[in-house]
Amino acid sequence: IFRGKIVDVSPETFVIEITGDEGKIRAAVELLKPCGIRELVRTGNVAVMRGPKSLKLA
């Protein structure tokens, strides 16, 4: 449905790439919220850290 791609998997985290229009992205985010989203990037080409460490804001 969402044409998602699993980019990375670790024992504690996973990175999923989902592309599509705003409505499709919004629906995917709502579906994944119960899993506990640590970081979300919504833009064009980006780099996202892989593995269990997440970015921390200062």
mmCIF file of the N, C-alpha and C atoms, coordinates in Angstrom:
data_MODEL
# 
_entry.id   MODEL 
# 
loop_
_atom_site.group_PDB 
_atom_site.id 
_atom_site.type_symbol 
_atom_site.label_atom_id 
_atom_site.label_alt_id 
_atom_site.label_comp_id 
_atom_site.label_asym_id 
_atom_site.label_entity_id 
_atom_site.label_seq_id 
_atom_site.pdbx_PDB_ins_code 
_atom_site.Cartn_x 
_atom_site.Cartn_y 
_atom_site.Cartn_z 
_atom_site.occupancy 
_atom_site.B_iso_or_equiv 
_atom_site.pdbx_formal_charge 
_atom_site.auth_seq_id 
_atom_site.auth_comp_id 
_atom_site.auth_asym_id 
_atom_site.auth_atom_id 
_atom_site.pdbx_PDB_model_num 
ATOM 1   N N  . ILE A 1 1  ? 0.828  -1.193 0.000  1.00 0.00 ? 1  ILE A N  1 
ATOM 2   C CA . ILE A 1 1  ? 0.000  0.000  0.000  1.00 0.00 ? 1  ILE A CA 1 
ATOM 3   C C  . ILE A 1 1  ? 0.868  1.250  0.000  1.00 0.00 ? 1  ILE A C  1 
ATOM 4   N N  . PHE A 1 2  ? 1.900  1.268  0.868  1.00 0.00 ? 2  PHE A N  1 
ATOM 5   C CA . PHE A 1 2  ? 2.711  2.472  1.013  1.00 0.00 ? 2  PHE A CA 1 
ATOM 6   C C  . PHE A 1 2  ? 4.007  2.421  0.206  1.00 0.00 ? 2  PHE A C  1 
ATOM 7   N N  . ARG A 1 3  ? 4.273  1.309  -0.433 1.00 0.00 ? 3  ARG A N  1 
ATOM 8   C CA . ARG A 1 3  ? 5.525  1.134  -1.177 1.00 0.00 ? 3  ARG A CA 1 
ATOM 9   C C  . ARG A 1 3  ? 6.730  1.447  -0.298 1.00 0.00 ? 3  ARG A C  1 
ATOM 10  N N  . GLY A 1 4  ? 6.665  0.980  0.941  1.00 0.00 ? 4  GLY A N  1 
ATOM 11  C CA . GLY A 1 4  ? 7.750  1.209  1.893  1.00 0.00 ? 4  GLY A CA 1 
ATOM 12  C C  . GLY A 1 4  ? 8.928  0.297  1.612  1.00 0.00 ? 4  GLY A C  1 
ATOM 13  N N  . LYS A 1 5  ? 10.094 0.760  2.012  1.00 0.00 ? 5  LYS A N  1 
ATOM 14  C CA . LYS A 1 5  ? 11.321 -0.008 1.844  1.00 0.00 ? 5  LYS A CA 1 
ATOM 15  C C  . LYS A 1 5  ? 12.048 -0.015 3.187  1.00 0.00 ? 5  LYS A C  1 
ATOM 16  N N  . ILE A 1 6  ? 12.371 -1.194 3.699  1.00 0.00 ? 6  ILE A N  1 
ATOM 17  C CA . ILE A 1 6  ? 13.135 -1.293 4.937  1.00 0.00 ? 6  ILE A CA 1 
ATOM 18  C C  . ILE A 1 6  ? 14.593 -1.055 4.587  1.00 0.00 ? 6  ILE A C  1 
ATOM 19  N N  . VAL A 1 7  ? 15.162 0.010  5.157  1.00 0.00 ? 7  VAL A N  1 
ATOM 20  C CA . VAL A 1 7  ? 16.521 0.429  4.842  1.00 0.00 ? 7  VAL A CA 1 
ATOM 21  C C  . VAL A 1 7  ? 17.521 -0.180 5.816  1.00 0.00 ? 7  VAL A C  1 
ATOM 22  N N  . ASP A 1 8  ? 17.135 -0.297 7.098  1.00 0.00 ? 8  ASP A N  1 
ATOM 23  C CA . ASP A 1 8  ? 18.054 -0.804 8.118  1.00 0.00 ? 8  ASP A CA 1 
ATOM 24  C C  . ASP A 1 8  ? 17.247 -1.405 9.262  1.00 0.00 ? 8  ASP A C  1 
ATOM 25  N N  . VAL A 1 9  ? 17.798 -2.466 9.869  1.00 0.00 ? 9  VAL A N  1 
ATOM 26  C CA . VAL A 1 9  ? 17.149 -3.115 11.004 1.00 0.00 ? 9  VAL A CA 1 
ATOM 27  C C  . VAL A 1 9  ? 18.209 -3.414 12.054 1.00 0.00 ? 9  VAL A C  1 
ATOM 28  N N  . SER A 1 10 ? 17.901 -3.106 13.308 1.00 0.00 ? 10 SER A N  1 
ATOM 29  C CA . SER A 1 10 ? 18.743 -3.497 14.439 1.00 0.00 ? 10 SER A CA 1 
ATOM 30  C C  . SER A 1 10 ? 17.809 -4.098 15.486 1.00 0.00 ? 10 SER A C  1 
ATOM 31  N N  . PRO A 1 11 ? 18.355 -4.666 16.564 1.00 0.00 ? 11 PRO A N  1 
ATOM 32  C CA . PRO A 1 11 ? 17.472 -5.250 17.580 1.00 0.00 ? 11 PRO A CA 1 
ATOM 33  C C  . PRO A 1 11 ? 16.491 -4.247 18.199 1.00 0.00 ? 11 PRO A C  1 
ATOM 34  N N  . GLU A 1 12 ? 16.832 -2.950 18.191 1.00 0.00 ? 12 GLU A N  1 
ATOM 35  C CA . GLU A 1 12 ? 15.975 -1.956 18.835 1.00 0.00 ? 12 GLU A CA 1 
ATOM 36  C C  . GLU A 1 12 ? 15.295 -0.989 17.879 1.00 0.00 ? 12 GLU A C  1 
ATOM 37  N N  . THR A 1 13 ? 15.763 -0.895 16.646 1.00 0.00 ? 13 THR A N  1 
ATOM 38  C CA . THR A 1 13 ? 15.223 0.108  15.725 1.00 0.00 ? 13 THR A CA 1 
ATOM 39  C C  . THR A 1 13 ? 15.115 -0.432 14.308 1.00 0.00 ? 13 THR A C  1 
ATOM 40  N N  . PHE A 1 14 ? 14.375 0.289  13.502 1.00 0.00 ? 14 PHE A N  1 
ATOM 41  C CA . PHE A 1 14 ? 14.373 0.034  12.071 1.00 0.00 ? 14 PHE A CA 1 
ATOM 42  C C  . PHE A 1 14 ? 14.157 1.352  11.353 1.00 0.00 ? 14 PHE A C  1 
ATOM 43  N N  . VAL A 1 15 ? 14.682 1.425  10.138 1.00 0.00 ? 15 VAL A N  1 
ATOM 44  C CA . VAL A 1 15 ? 14.536 2.611  9.302  1.00 0.00 ? 15 VAL A CA 1 
ATOM 45  C C  . VAL A 1 15 ? 13.717 2.205  8.092  1.00 0.00 ? 15 VAL A C  1 
ATOM 46  N N  . ILE A 1 16 ? 12.655 2.952  7.842  1.00 0.00 ? 16 ILE A N  1 
ATOM 47  C CA . ILE A 1 16 ? 11.771 2.672  6.714  1.00 0.00 ? 16 ILE A CA 1 
ATOM 48  C C  . ILE A 1 16 ? 11.748 3.886  5.799  1.00 0.00 ? 16 ILE A C  1 
ATOM 49  N N  . GLU A 1 17 ? 11.838 3.641  4.511  1.00 0.00 ? 17 GLU A N  1 
ATOM 50  C CA . GLU A 1 17 ? 11.708 4.708  3.512  1.00 0.00 ? 17 GLU A CA 1 
ATOM 51  C C  . GLU A 1 17 ? 10.338 4.565  2.864  1.00 0.00 ? 17 GLU A C  1 
ATOM 52  N N  . ILE A 1 18 ? 9.558  5.623  2.926  1.00 0.00 ? 18 ILE A N  1 
ATOM 53  C CA . ILE A 1 18 ? 8.239  5.621  2.299  1.00 0.00 ? 18 ILE A CA 1 
ATOM 54  C C  . ILE A 1 18 ? 8.148  6.850  1.413  1.00 0.00 ? 18 ILE A C  1 
ATOM 55  N N  . THR A 1 19 ? 7.757  6.648  0.183  1.00 0.00 ? 19 THR A N  1 
ATOM 56  C CA . THR A 1 19 ? 7.606  7.768  -0.738 1.00 0.00 ? 19 THR A CA 1 
ATOM 57  C C  . THR A 1 19 ? 6.162  7.847  -1.201 1.00 0.00 ? 19 THR A C  1 
ATOM 58  N N  . GLY A 1 20 ? 5.735  9.050  -1.525 1.00 0.00 ? 20 GLY A N  1 
ATOM 59  C CA . GLY A 1 20 ? 4.377  9.232  -2.011 1.00 0.00 ? 20 GLY A CA 1 
ATOM 60  C C  . GLY A 1 20 ? 3.895  10.642 -1.756 1.00 0.00 ? 20 GLY A C  1 
ATOM 61  N N  . ASP A 1 21 ? 2.627  10.870 -2.058 1.00 0.00 ? 21 ASP A N  1 
ATOM 62  C CA . ASP A 1 21 ? 2.070  12.204 -1.835 1.00 0.00 ? 21 ASP A CA 1 
ATOM 63  C C  . ASP A 1 21 ? 1.812  12.419 -0.343 1.00 0.00 ? 21 ASP A C  1 
ATOM 64  N N  . GLU A 1 22 ? 1.455  13.644 0.018  1.00 0.00 ? 22 GLU A N  1 
ATOM 65  C CA . GLU A 1 22 ? 1.298  14.009 1.426  1.00 0.00 ? 22 GLU A CA 1 
ATOM 66  C C  . GLU A 1 22 ? 0.281  13.134 2.151  1.00 0.00 ? 22 GLU A C  1 
ATOM 67  N N  . GLY A 1 23 ? -0.822 12.814 1.503  1.00 0.00 ? 23 GLY A N  1 
ATOM 68  C CA . GLY A 1 23 ? -1.853 11.984 2.129  1.00 0.00 ? 23 GLY A CA 1 
ATOM 69  C C  . GLY A 1 23 ? -1.354 10.581 2.438  1.00 0.00 ? 23 GLY A C  1 
ATOM 70  N N  . LYS A 1 24 ? -0.609 10.004 1.523  1.00 0.00 ? 24 LYS A N  1 
ATOM 71  C CA . LYS A 1 24 ? -0.081 8.657  1.728  1.00 0.00 ? 24 LYS A CA 1 
ATOM 72  C C  . LYS A 1 24 ? 0.954  8.650  2.856  1.00 0.00 ? 24 LYS A C  1 
ATOM 73  N N  . ILE A 1 25 ? 1.809  9.671  2.898  1.00 0.00 ? 25 ILE A N  1 
ATOM 74  C CA . ILE A 1 25 ? 2.811  9.764  3.958  1.00 0.00 ? 25 ILE A CA 1 
ATOM 75  C C  . ILE A 1 25 ? 2.124  9.944  5.310  1.00 0.00 ? 25 ILE A C  1 
ATOM 76  N N  . ARG A 1 26 ? 1.133  10.813 5.369  1.00 0.00 ? 26 ARG A N  1 
ATOM 77  C CA . ARG A 1 26 ? 0.399  11.054 6.615  1.00 0.00 ? 26 ARG A CA 1 
ATOM 78  C C  . ARG A 1 26 ? -0.250 9.760  7.115  1.00 0.00 ? 26 ARG A C  1 
ATOM 79  N N  . ALA A 1 27 ? -0.857 9.002  6.222  1.00 0.00 ? 27 ALA A N  1 
ATOM 80  C CA . ALA A 1 27 ? -1.503 7.745  6.607  1.00 0.00 ? 27 ALA A CA 1 
ATOM 81  C C  . ALA A 1 27 ? -0.479 6.739  7.134  1.00 0.00 ? 27 ALA A C  1 
ATOM 82  N N  . ALA A 1 28 ? 0.682  6.667  6.512  1.00 0.00 ? 28 ALA A N  1 
ATOM 83  C CA . ALA A 1 28 ? 1.730  5.752  6.967  1.00 0.00 ? 28 ALA A CA 1 
ATOM 84  C C  . ALA A 1 28 ? 2.226  6.146  8.353  1.00 0.00 ? 28 ALA A C  1 
ATOM 85  N N  . VAL A 1 29 ? 2.422  7.442  8.578  1.00 0.00 ? 29 VAL A N  1 
ATOM 86  C CA . VAL A 1 29 ? 2.881  7.926  9.886  1.00 0.00 ? 29 VAL A CA 1 
ATOM 87  C C  . VAL A 1 29 ? 1.854  7.577  10.961 1.00 0.00 ? 29 VAL A C  1 
ATOM 88  N N  . GLU A 1 30 ? 0.584  7.787  10.691 1.00 0.00 ? 30 GLU A N  1 
ATOM 89  C CA . GLU A 1 30 ? -0.463 7.460  11.665 1.00 0.00 ? 30 GLU A CA 1 
ATOM 90  C C  . GLU A 1 30 ? -0.462 5.965  11.978 1.00 0.00 ? 30 GLU A C  1 
ATOM 91  N N  . LEU A 1 31 ? -0.253 5.146  10.970 1.00 0.00 ? 31 LEU A N  1 
ATOM 92  C CA . LEU A 1 31 ? -0.226 3.700  11.160 1.00 0.00 ? 31 LEU A CA 1 
ATOM 93  C C  . LEU A 1 31 ? 0.975  3.273  12.008 1.00 0.00 ? 31 LEU A C  1 
ATOM 94  N N  . LEU A 1 32 ? 2.109  3.967  11.867 1.00 0.00 ? 32 LEU A N  1 
ATOM 95  C CA . LEU A 1 32 ? 3.334  3.601  12.577 1.00 0.00 ? 32 LEU A CA 1 
ATOM 96  C C  . LEU A 1 32 ? 3.463  4.234  13.963 1.00 0.00 ? 32 LEU A C  1 
ATOM 97  N N  . LYS A 1 33 ? 2.644  5.221  14.291 1.00 0.00 ? 33 LYS A N  1 
ATOM 98  C CA . LYS A 1 33 ? 2.745  5.898  15.596 1.00 0.00 ? 33 LYS A CA 1 
ATOM 99  C C  . LYS A 1 33 ? 2.731  4.939  16.785 1.00 0.00 ? 33 LYS A C  1 
ATOM 100 N N  . PRO A 1 34 ? 1.882  3.908  16.817 1.00 0.00 ? 34 PRO A N  1 
ATOM 101 C CA . PRO A 1 34 ? 1.894  2.993  17.963 1.00 0.00 ? 34 PRO A CA 1 
ATOM 102 C C  . PRO A 1 34 ? 3.230  2.268  18.156 1.00 0.00 ? 34 PRO A C  1 
ATOM 103 N N  . CYS A 1 35 ? 4.052  2.203  17.128 1.00 0.00 ? 35 CYS A N  1 
ATOM 104 C CA . CYS A 1 35 ? 5.372  1.563  17.235 1.00 0.00 ? 35 CYS A CA 1 
ATOM 105 C C  . CYS A 1 35 ? 6.361  2.448  17.975 1.00 0.00 ? 35 CYS A C  1 
ATOM 106 N N  . GLY A 1 36 ? 6.064  3.747  18.075 1.00 0.00 ? 36 GLY A N  1 
ATOM 107 C CA . GLY A 1 36 ? 6.970  4.680  18.740 1.00 0.00 ? 36 GLY A CA 1 
ATOM 108 C C  . GLY A 1 36 ? 7.975  5.256  17.762 1.00 0.00 ? 36 GLY A C  1 
ATOM 109 N N  . ILE A 1 37 ? 7.634  6.333  17.107 1.00 0.00 ? 37 ILE A N  1 
ATOM 110 C CA . ILE A 1 37 ? 8.529  6.965  16.137 1.00 0.00 ? 37 ILE A CA 1 
ATOM 111 C C  . ILE A 1 37 ? 9.528  7.829  16.894 1.00 0.00 ? 37 ILE A C  1 
ATOM 112 N N  . ARG A 1 38 ? 10.807 7.532  16.765 1.00 0.00 ? 38 ARG A N  1 
ATOM 113 C CA . ARG A 1 38 ? 11.866 8.310  17.422 1.00 0.00 ? 38 ARG A CA 1 
ATOM 114 C C  . ARG A 1 38 ? 12.292 9.503  16.586 1.00 0.00 ? 38 ARG A C  1 
ATOM 115 N N  . GLU A 1 39 ? 12.310 9.319  15.292 1.00 0.00 ? 39 GLU A N  1 
ATOM 116 C CA . GLU A 1 39 ? 12.790 10.367 14.399 1.00 0.00 ? 39 GLU A CA 1 
ATOM 117 C C  . GLU A 1 39 ? 12.005 10.259 13.097 1.00 0.00 ? 39 GLU A C  1 
ATOM 118 N N  . LEU A 1 40 ? 11.639 11.400 12.547 1.00 0.00 ? 40 LEU A N  1 
ATOM 119 C CA . LEU A 1 40 ? 10.868 11.420 11.312 1.00 0.00 ? 40 LEU A CA 1 
ATOM 120 C C  . LEU A 1 40 ? 11.422 12.514 10.419 1.00 0.00 ? 40 LEU A C  1 
ATOM 121 N N  . VAL A 1 41 ? 11.699 12.158 9.175  1.00 0.00 ? 41 VAL A N  1 
ATOM 122 C CA . VAL A 1 41 ? 12.214 13.123 8.204  1.00 0.00 ? 41 VAL A CA 1 
ATOM 123 C C  . VAL A 1 41 ? 11.258 13.132 7.024  1.00 0.00 ? 41 VAL A C  1 
ATOM 124 N N  . ARG A 1 42 ? 10.759 14.315 6.691  1.00 0.00 ? 42 ARG A N  1 
ATOM 125 C CA . ARG A 1 42 ? 9.852  14.447 5.547  1.00 0.00 ? 42 ARG A CA 1 
ATOM 126 C C  . ARG A 1 42 ? 10.399 15.521 4.629  1.00 0.00 ? 42 ARG A C  1 
ATOM 127 N N  . THR A 1 43 ? 11.111 15.090 3.603  1.00 0.00 ? 43 THR A N  1 
ATOM 128 C CA . THR A 1 43 ? 11.721 16.031 2.662  1.00 0.00 ? 43 THR A CA 1 
ATOM 129 C C  . THR A 1 43 ? 12.190 15.273 1.428  1.00 0.00 ? 43 THR A C  1 
ATOM 130 N N  . GLY A 1 44 ? 13.007 15.909 0.633  1.00 0.00 ? 44 GLY A N  1 
ATOM 131 C CA . GLY A 1 44 ? 13.586 15.267 -0.552 1.00 0.00 ? 44 GLY A CA 1 
ATOM 132 C C  . GLY A 1 44 ? 14.710 14.333 -0.150 1.00 0.00 ? 44 GLY A C  1 
ATOM 133 N N  . ASN A 1 45 ? 15.818 14.359 -0.867 1.00 0.00 ? 45 ASN A N  1 
ATOM 134 C CA . ASN A 1 45 ? 16.965 13.508 -0.561 1.00 0.00 ? 45 ASN A CA 1 
ATOM 135 C C  . ASN A 1 45 ? 17.549 13.878 0.794  1.00 0.00 ? 45 ASN A C  1 
ATOM 136 N N  . VAL A 1 46 ? 17.760 12.862 1.639  1.00 0.00 ? 46 VAL A N  1 
ATOM 137 C CA . VAL A 1 46 ? 18.272 13.101 2.991  1.00 0.00 ? 46 VAL A CA 1 
ATOM 138 C C  . VAL A 1 46 ? 19.209 11.975 3.416  1.00 0.00 ? 46 VAL A C  1 
ATOM 139 N N  . ALA A 1 47 ? 19.889 12.197 4.522  1.00 0.00 ? 47 ALA A N  1 
ATOM 140 C CA . ALA A 1 47 ? 20.679 11.155 5.175  1.00 0.00 ? 47 ALA A CA 1 
ATOM 141 C C  . ALA A 1 47 ? 20.099 10.955 6.568  1.00 0.00 ? 47 ALA A C  1 
ATOM 142 N N  . VAL A 1 48 ? 19.922 9.697  6.973  1.00 0.00 ? 48 VAL A N  1 
ATOM 143 C CA . VAL A 1 48 ? 19.378 9.371  8.282  1.00 0.00 ? 48 VAL A CA 1 
ATOM 144 C C  . VAL A 1 48 ? 20.331 8.384  8.947  1.00 0.00 ? 48 VAL A C  1 
ATOM 145 N N  . MET A 1 49 ? 20.643 8.605  10.226 1.00 0.00 ? 49 MET A N  1 
ATOM 146 C CA . MET A 1 49 ? 21.540 7.728  10.964 1.00 0.00 ? 49 MET A CA 1 
ATOM 147 C C  . MET A 1 49 ? 20.946 6.327  11.037 1.00 0.00 ? 49 MET A C  1 
ATOM 148 N N  . ARG A 1 50 ? 21.787 5.311  10.873 1.00 0.00 ? 50 ARG A N  1 
ATOM 149 C CA . ARG A 1 50 ? 21.347 3.928  10.965 1.00 0.00 ? 50 ARG A CA 1 
ATOM 150 C C  . ARG A 1 50 ? 21.728 3.361  12.319 1.00 0.00 ? 50 ARG A C  1 
ATOM 151 N N  . GLY A 1 51 ? 20.954 2.402  12.807 1.00 0.00 ? 51 GLY A N  1 
ATOM 152 C CA . GLY A 1 51 ? 21.262 1.732  14.060 1.00 0.00 ? 51 GLY A CA 1 
ATOM 153 C C  . GLY A 1 51 ? 20.464 2.270  15.227 1.00 0.00 ? 51 GLY A C  1 
ATOM 154 N N  . PRO A 1 52 ? 20.785 1.800  16.450 1.00 0.00 ? 52 PRO A N  1 
ATOM 155 C CA . PRO A 1 52 ? 19.971 2.123  17.616 1.00 0.00 ? 52 PRO A CA 1 
ATOM 156 C C  . PRO A 1 52 ? 20.154 3.528  18.170 1.00 0.00 ? 52 PRO A C  1 
ATOM 157 N N  . LYS A 1 53 ? 21.202 4.235  17.796 1.00 0.00 ? 53 LYS A N  1 
ATOM 158 C CA . LYS A 1 53 ? 21.412 5.586  18.315 1.00 0.00 ? 53 LYS A CA 1 
ATOM 159 C C  . LYS A 1 53 ? 20.539 6.565  17.550 1.00 0.00 ? 53 LYS A C  1 
ATOM 160 N N  . SER A 1 54 ? 19.929 7.494  18.266 1.00 0.00 ? 54 SER A N  1 
ATOM 161 C CA . SER A 1 54 ? 19.129 8.523  17.608 1.00 0.00 ? 54 SER A CA 1 
ATOM 162 C C  . SER A 1 54 ? 19.733 9.880  17.902 1.00 0.00 ? 54 SER A C  1 
ATOM 163 N N  . LEU A 1 55 ? 19.362 10.848 17.112 1.00 0.00 ? 55 LEU A N  1 
ATOM 164 C CA . LEU A 1 55 ? 19.869 12.197 17.308 1.00 0.00 ? 55 LEU A CA 1 
ATOM 165 C C  . LEU A 1 55 ? 19.286 12.786 18.579 1.00 0.00 ? 55 LEU A C  1 
ATOM 166 N N  . LYS A 1 56 ? 20.078 13.563 19.289 1.00 0.00 ? 56 LYS A N  1 
ATOM 167 C CA . LYS A 1 56 ? 19.599 14.240 20.492 1.00 0.00 ? 56 LYS A CA 1 
ATOM 168 C C  . LYS A 1 56 ? 19.739 15.733 20.281 1.00 0.00 ? 56 LYS A C  1 
ATOM 169 N N  . LEU A 1 57 ? 18.684 16.460 20.567 1.00 0.00 ? 57 LEU A N  1 
ATOM 170 C CA . LEU A 1 57 ? 18.718 17.910 20.442 1.00 0.00 ? 57 LEU A CA 1 
ATOM 171 C C  . LEU A 1 57 ? 19.390 18.512 21.659 1.00 0.00 ? 57 LEU A C  1 
ATOM 172 N N  . ALA A 1 58 ? 20.217 19.528 21.435 1.00 0.00 ? 58 ALA A N  1 
ATOM 173 C CA . ALA A 1 58 ? 20.925 20.182 22.540 1.00 0.00 ? 58 ALA A CA 1 
ATOM 174 C C  . ALA A 1 58 ? 20.016 21.154 23.246 1.00 0.00 ? 58 ALA A C  1 
# 
